[in-house]
Amino acid sequence: MKKISILLGSLLFITACSTDLEQSPSNIANSDSLTDFEGVLNAAYYYQLGTVTPIAVMGEFRSDNAVMDESPYTEFDEYDNGLTAMEDQFFGPFYTAVYKSILSANNVIENSSNNVQIGEAKFLRALSYFKLVQVFGDVTVNLLAEPSLTDTSVLVRQPAADVYNNVIIPDLNSAMALLGVTSDNGRASRYAAQSLLGKVYVAMGDFINAEPHLAAVVNGAASAGISLKTNFDEIFGAQNEVENSEIIFSTQITGSVTDEYSFGSDFWNWYVGDDSKADLPVDPDLVAAFDASDANGGGTDLRRAVTLNVDGLTAVKFPKEGGLGPEHDWIEIRLADIILLYAETLNENSSPASTVLPLLDDIRTRAGLNSLTGTISSQADVRQAIADERRLELAFEGHRWFDLVRTNTVDSEMGVTVNSNYYLFPVPVSEILATDGVITQNAGY
């Protein structure tokens, strides 16, 4: 935890100019004058901090897990064009931070002679573009350390499918070839890259290609020291982040380093109700889902007490007690997530329930619940059981809205009809204006 040193003084320092692909002032040091790109790689990790709170809010407050109290923040539950009012606090900082991370990663990929550094940079670039595509759909693609400042054609948004196939998947395959199965100090590993590649294929609906990658992680995890924690409450909280066997990759956060996201509350503030815009952030529908889990699971779902306070009004998965709130890392990938995606993939690839459901046993046993093996058999029922498990296991980890979108269950789970335009979020208007409309807005906004 907190071991990636942020050597900002030695970076090619990148800031936003007329768009976030431009650099102003010019690089402090030209890439050909550097021989050690560790500081630039650290910057690529560091800029991921700016994505955490926005994506945490998008993933939970847009879904049926969390609600806002105060206008205009209630727009997260109003599926129209009102979210453009949230640019300054969420979509703008997210956009800026991701492209800064990409620029730093590009510099390492182009110029470093260290294959491990290149592998980590390719993982971070893939992670960045995956986040961008989930949030915005089609996006601007830049794979250069010094993109043209005059050729505006490079800013044109590329189809999401092309970003997956031409950038994200090749980067992750390359990262897998360059990285070791284990890593130190919060760095990306081969299993982090392979886990993300499996998640990418699932997001694309390509379960055939997802299966071998997810299987490799699930079946090879133990040899790399990756395993489910015995107790659910051992996963979360700053005190549990050091050498946590379940966390495959996290964005590391520490109060001793200025957060790239500097606007208002961090993700844990939103979850625990410390921001007045969401005093009671837990959606009653999530409480009802835990109630149903208790009723159908043969006991009290132990995840409830770790996820929600006793009144079911605030989320406590990342507690603030002891002044440790600012120390919470953001879990990008953990083993339970990958196990559930593997089960989902097998089910979509028509494996029988008797093969799929046992994969959930360790997760459910840890939660104090009975096995589902033998209780359901149809593909549709198994699909719903896995979706329900993902919701409760991963609540307030930023997955819920993106899961609903990729499974096309927004309407059925939310209980409202949502125009698919609003499955995506608005591109920052500032980017559209700065490029004279070369960067375009998503439909509906």
C-alpha positions, 0 to 999 in steps of 0.5 A: 500500500502507498508504495508507488513514489510520486516523483513529480519533479522528474516527470514530463509534467502534463497539464491541460491546455485547449484540450487534454491531449495537448501539453502546456507548458512544453515538456520540462524534459524532452523524452530523448534526454531521459534515461529512466522512465520510472517517474513517468510511469509513476505519473501514469499510476498517479493520474488514475487517482483522478478517476476514482471518485467520478467513476465511484459516483457514476457506478453507484449513484446512477444505479439502484444502489445509491441516491442523491438528496440535493438538486441538481445532483438528483440528476443521477436518478433522472435519465435526461440531459441534466447530467451536463450540469455535473461536468465540473465535479465529475466528468471533466476531472475524470476526462482530464485525469484519464488522458493525463495517465494515457499521455504518461503511459504513451511516453513510457511505451515509446521511449523506455527500454525496460520491458516491465515498465512498458508492460505496466504502462500498457496495462495502465493505458488499457485500463484508462481506455476501458474506463473511457469507453465504459463512461463515454462510448466512442472516444478520442484515441491518442497513442503518442507521447507528443500528439500533434497540436495542429492536426485536429483530426486526431481528436475525432472520437473513435468507435468503441468497438475499434478502441476495444479491438485496436487499443485495449485488447492489444495492449493487454495481450502485450502487458501479459507477455511482459509482466510477471505473475506477481508484483510488488508495491501495488504494480500491475502484474500479468494476472492483473492484465489477464483479469482486465482482458477477461473483463473487457471481453465480458463487457464486449459480450464476447464470452467465448474469448473471455472464458480462457482468460478468466479461467486462467486467473481463477485456476492459477490464482493460488500459485500467485498468492491470490486467494479469497480472504476468509472473512468479508470484512478483511477485504476493505479498510485502509488497515487491510490493504497491505498484502491483501491476497484478494486484491489483484489490482488497486489504485493506491491512495494516501493522504500524504500525497495530493489527490489528483481529484481535488473537487470536493468529497472523495468517494468514501465521503459520498458513501458514508453520507458526509457530503450533504448532497447525499446525506443518506446515500443508500437506495432502499432497493439495495436494502431490499436486495440484502433482505431477499438474500437473507430470506433465500440464503438460509441465514443472515448475509454477513456482507450487509454489516460490512457494506451498510450501517445498522440502519441501512442508510449509509455505506460503510464498506470504506469506513472513515473511523480512526481518520483513515478515510483518506487512506482507502485504496480504490479496488479496481480488480479483486478475485471475487469479481473475477470468479463471478465473471467466470461463472457468468461466462460459463453460463453464457457459454451454455455450461450446465448449472452443475458446473457453474454454481459451485464457483459461487460456493466459496463466496456465498459460504464466506457470506454465511449463505447456503450453496445454490447448487441443485436449487436452480438449473435454467440458464436464465435463473443462473444468470439472475443468481450471478447478477444478484450475487455480483450486486451484493458482493461488489456493492459500492465498488463502482460496478453496478451501473456498468453491470446493468448496462452491459447485461441490458438489464437497466429497465428491469432492475431499475424499474423504469424505462431508460432511454439508452442514450443515457446509458452513457455519460456526457462528454465534457462540454469544455472539450467540445468547445475547445475543439470547435466541435471536433469532439462531439457530444453523446446523443441525448445531451 
